[in-house]
Amino acid sequence: MPELTGALNTYEVAIDRPEPNARLAQLTVIGPTDERDDIERWGRLDGHRTVLIAPVTSAIPAVETWVSVFADDDGAAAYLADFPADVEKRLDTGRKGAIQIIDSASFAVDAIGDGAIGIIAFEESETAGDGWETVIGFRIGRVLGFVSLYGTDDRDLRVVGQLIAEELADRIVGVLTSEILPPDQIPPPALTAYSFAFEQTVMETFLVTVFPDFDPGDLGDDPPPTTTSTTTTTGGSTTTTVVADTTTTTTRIERRTSTGRVSAEGTIVDDDLACTLTLGVFGIEETKSYVQSVGDTWLRDATTDGAYRSVAADEAPAATDLIYCPGWSPAPVATGLDSFVVPGTGAIEDLDGVEAERFDLGRDALVAIGYTPSIDVGPDLDRFTVWMNPDPGEPWIVGLELMLTGSTREFERALGPGFTPDADIVMEFSLRVTNLEDPRLVVVPPTEITEEG
């Protein structure tokens, strides 16, 4: 239970964590062997615990809820039935460490789920002092839920405990039916409007054999090269020197670099898009502009004389061009980066004049995005930096820089064929996302439209 209602709605979360079997057994200071036996006997699989504390001094300083999941209904029912028996035997039941149960009594609980129990225990605690703990446990199938209210006096907390237990039961049912998603499964809010600038560059350096310029006329019926001779007589010997008109040819090895670059800038508003794309290879650049609005797609390029023509978004050239608009999703979950860029765990810094949270990632993140099959395979990772919007309620990527270097063999083992043979390769990606949810952003259909040529 991440929050409480009613008179306890100001209580704050102090602990909220998974509670595997090992942790539960460690919490059991008195009778740990009994608790471990119960876990094994009844088939407890896993659990979760939340502790909420009063923001000011209170007669109810803490409210604790925990959930245990078992292999089957019978195991859950048996564990719940054994719980009061452990309390009666003065055994700590794993609710908290370093407590001694002095006295206890059971009480009837209004129906919750498939069965419920209620216990009031007078305890001595090394940390909290003497007090009274009211516990309600219940079962829903193979899931057990528990609520504990710790009081510094003997006031009756059964009604309050009943209400919190019913809320916890509703939450458990919601999770089981997927009406409520656990925090780690709640999808982040969708980013519906933003501007972007994306660039991808591949630079390949390789060796080529350069042959001399060849004139086919050299194979014609031209007269043979002219020759001249000079004869010199000295004493008793004669030397003749012959000189011919010849052509010298040279074959050489050259190192060359080929660079391909794609850059895209544009705006996205819901399902609509405006994007200007520049493709450059071998020093030749081509610029295209796309507009997508109300389900239609238009293209403006060198063939349309400044106007747009209607194209199919799922056919060439749009199907390949629009991959780069924006080229990288600002939603971390879309590329598998969500577990690497957890809000609040990065470093806050300035990014192009805007506050952002920086994360420097490693090869495990490269595997997660599918750019290499394992951390031991593929090109070298020179840089992988992601900047997130620092607002945890709007956890979107606002900047990204990725640089990979290596040989053709290393790149093709990671990304597949398509690179120049025996090349040294540098691949770089850059993304900037701005104007998050700016209401002034708009995409409208083009006004000048020509017939498809």
Summary of the structure (lengths in Angstrom):
residues: 453
radius of gyration: 37.1
end to end distance: 62.8
largest distance: 140.1
contacts: 1327
relative contact order: 0.10
helix: 19%
strand: 42%
